């Protein structure tokens, strides 16, 4: 399974972006799909996850500002990011699991700066 993330870019503080991550390849049934992020000099951390049935989980740092969603028919997960802050600057990675396998995309850079 391959994951292709897109939608990153430069945005001003207070702005918004929507990230997309499309899965392709030998897909049978993707369970959890999620977004993680890694800021410069920091470890990768969870942003949000969503199960196949739509149950979501968010880190405290993004709760109330970010919304994760998915389209199972398209094997795609989205991350709508509102009220972006400079501290949201990071490379955002999507992942997905299928049975006992975990797959990662290459990441898309989000820069929040004026």
C-alpha positions in Angstrom: 0.0 0.0 0.0 1.3 3.5 -0.9 0.2 6.7 0.6 0.5 10.0 -1.2 0.0 13.2 0.9 -0.7 16.6 -0.6 -2.0 20.0 0.2 0.9 21.5 2.3 2.2 25.0 1.8 2.8 28.4 3.3 -0.1 30.0 5.2 -0.3 33.0 7.4 -1.2 32.7 11.1 -4.9 32.4 11.5 -5.3 30.8 8.1 -6.4 27.4 7.0 -5.3 24.4 4.9 -6.7 21.1 4.0 -4.4 18.1 3.6 -5.3 15.0 1.6 -3.7 11.5 1.6 -4.7 8.9 -0.9 -3.9 5.3 -0.5 -3.3 3.0 -3.4 -2.0 -0.5 -4.2 -3.1 -3.8 -2.6 -5.9 -2.4 -0.4 -8.3 -4.9 1.3 -9.5 -2.9 4.3 -7.8 0.1 5.9 -8.6 0.4 9.5 -7.1 3.4 11.2 -5.9 6.3 9.1 -4.1 9.2 10.7 -2.0 12.3 10.5 1.2 12.8 12.4 3.5 15.7 12.3 7.2 16.5 13.0 8.4 20.0 13.7 12.0 20.9 13.2 14.2 19.5 15.9 11.3 17.6 17.5 10.0 14.0 17.5 7.0 13.0 15.4 3.8 13.3 17.2 0.1 12.4 16.7 -2.2 15.1 15.3 -5.4 13.1 14.6 -6.6 9.6 13.7 -9.9 8.2 12.4 -11.2 4.6 12.3 -13.0 3.1 9.4 -16.2 3.7 11.2 -15.4 7.4 11.7 -14.3 7.4 15.3 -11.8 10.3 15.7 -9.1 11.2 18.2 -7.1 14.4 18.4 -4.1 15.6 20.2 -4.8 18.4 22.7 -2.7 20.8 20.7 -5.0 20.6 17.7 -8.4 19.7 19.2 -11.0 22.2 18.2 -9.0 23.6 15.3 -8.3 20.5 13.1 -10.9 18.1 11.7 -10.0 14.7 10.3 -12.3 12.9 7.9 -12.1 10.1 5.4 -13.7 8.8 2.3 -13.6 5.0 2.4 -14.7 4.6 -1.2 -11.7 6.7 -2.3 -9.3 5.3 0.4 -8.5 8.9 1.2 -8.1 10.7 4.5 -8.3 14.5 5.0 -7.1 17.0 7.6 -8.8 20.3 7.7 -6.6 22.7 9.7 -8.2 26.0 10.9 -6.8 28.9 12.9 -3.2 27.8 12.1 -0.5 28.9 14.5 3.3 29.2 13.9 3.7 26.2 16.2 1.8 24.1 13.7 4.7 24.4 11.3 5.9 20.8 10.6 6.1 18.1 8.0 2.7 16.3 8.1 2.7 12.5 7.5 -0.3 10.3 6.9 -0.4 6.7 7.9 -2.8 3.8 7.6 -3.0 0.3 8.9 -4.3 -2.9 7.3 -4.4 -6.0 9.5 -1.0 -6.1 11.1 0.8 -3.8 8.6 1.4 -0.1 9.0 2.1 2.2 6.1 3.4 5.8 6.0 3.3 8.5 3.4 6.3 10.7 2.6 5.0 13.8 4.2 3.9 17.3 3.2 5.4 20.5 4.6 3.1 23.0 6.3 4.7 26.4 7.1 2.7 28.9 9.2 4.4 32.3 9.0 3.6 35.9 8.2 
